Each structure stands twice: as structure tokens, then as C-alpha cells.
């Protein structure tokens, strides 16, 4: 993947070093050849003529600040470049993905000074692996000093979650980190009235089915710790991440329907907002 790049959304805010640090770790773990630091001056419409001189001055200032970070990355052995763009955030990132050989994207959680809806749309629309840097595990991390000791991969056995697992395995092997896997059995839909015995049999059946799938999945990749739990997916996954002291969480960005699995977009959204560690979303 040496011709590939890790694209990093940079706002030069207080968490710039944490975002850059995880970008460097990810680039090394995926053997990407370069990091591209992208700063977007978000404008919904084409800026009026009288604003352009001010934008040019701001761009020059930003370019100087961003180059300081490329120099730091260069000193740690990573090739890096800077791009500054004016336009809509989502469209700018999609254009960068189309024009560059991007293997992954790294963003801080709401790292851009945008409306929440803008950043959420960006996260939901990207079609390459996306690492969202957030949580207490990422606090205080310094460039060149990211330690990922354990990876937790959440799966509902859908195609997207299997892609997440494959990437987690690849990065685990490259970085020497341990890996655990969790599946959450969906409870009966709320409002559905059944007696306790039927509910118990339903739960046991779902666990048995999940165990068979889990053993088949792990059997292909070797031994690892696995967890099958029942409950609210985002809460259970976050709890297992705490239990296993996960450094990073991997999951599919889209999954099966609620009655068939757990990794709906809403679960990814909930974990991005609440996880104690960075979250890698794979589509």
C-alpha cells in the first residue's frame, strides 16, 4: 500500500496533535506511503469577491502552520503533504478521495468548527475506512507515541463487519496488538409481549446461532478472545471495550437489520459519541 495515503482532517485546534498521532500510527500500521493533511475553509456558497483577499491571507497563515506538522511527521520518517481547500466539507473530502489514492481517513470528533449535522453527514457518507479520534484513551497522546495494545472488533457477521474484522486482523498483525471480538445478541423488540419461557428460548436460540458463527469466523483466523452478550448494542460494545481495556474499536459502518444483527448506522453513531477509545468505521 506504499502508493496509498492517509487523509487527515486538520483544524489546528487543541486536538491536532492527537489526530496527527493516530494518523501516523495508522499510516505505519497499514504501510501507507504518505499522510495528507487537509484543512477545509468551509463555505456553503462561492465566497464573494471582496472576501477572497482575506481568504488568501488566511490560507497563507494556515499553510505555514500546517507545514510545521508536516515537518514533525517528516522527522518521524513519514512523508507528508498539505492541502487547503475552500468549499463544502463533505464535497471537499470526496473530491480528495477521488483525486488521491486514499486508503483511510482520520478525523477528530467534530474537529471542524461546523454544525454537528455537517460533520455527521461527512462521517456517514465516506466510503473508505474512517478513524474517529476521541475518548479518554486518546487524550494526551503525543506524535509518535500512540500505543495500541488491544483492538476490539464488533461484528454482526454482515459483510461490512467482516471487512472491519479483516482490517483489524491486518493492523493487529502489523502493530503487534492483541485482538478481541464481540457480538451483541439483539433482545426481543420492545413492546412485543411474550411469556418468559418463549423469551428465554428466543435468547438461547440467538446465542447458539451466534456461537456457531463466531466459532466459524475465529476458526479462519486463529484463536482470540470472543464475547457474546445480550443487550443494547452500543452500551454492550462500549462496556466490553472497557472490560478488555481496548485501545481502539473497529466496526462496520453498515450492518444487518435490527432483527438480524446489531451494527446499524445508529449504533456506530452512538459509539462515536460515547466511546472511551477511538473508533474505526469500515464500509
C-alpha angles and dihedrals in degrees: 000000000000091000090055127095136213108225114213126195106219126185097169089237127138094286097052093109093051092050092046091047093055091044089056091047091049094046090052093044093050094037091237113172100222147012119226115202108208123192117185123203094206115222121161091200134032106280114251117254095253090057096054097081089054091049090051091054091047091048092053091051092047092047091055092049093046092050088061088063093047088053090052090050091047090053088056091053099261123123111228139179136188130231126182119189137180117216144060113339098229095044091048093053092047090050090050091050090051095048098040132053093248118181097174143357129224122201136169114235103270087343092157121074091246140124110277090243091060095052092043092052089051093052092048095047102050116106100196127073110287126200113202110199111213144114136067092293089066097046115112095006113152131211111276093011105086112135117195104183099162133023122201116203119195115207139183090178092250120137093258093050090048089054088052090052092050091051091046090053092049093050092043090056093046096046099035093237124146120246134214129182130211134192123189118211109219115237121229111286112271114259094031106123115211132149120260095256093055090046091051093049090048091053094046092048092051092048092049091050091047092049091054091050092045093052090048092050096046091044089065095053107031133258123327138146114279132190129198112189137164127225143062103349100223093045094047094047092049090048093051090047088057092044093052093039089235116195093200137010124222123197143154116262093221129028146160127314117280093258091052104036147344115244099095120154089255090060091053089049092051093049093048088056098043111024118120090214136043116283125222113203116198124194 
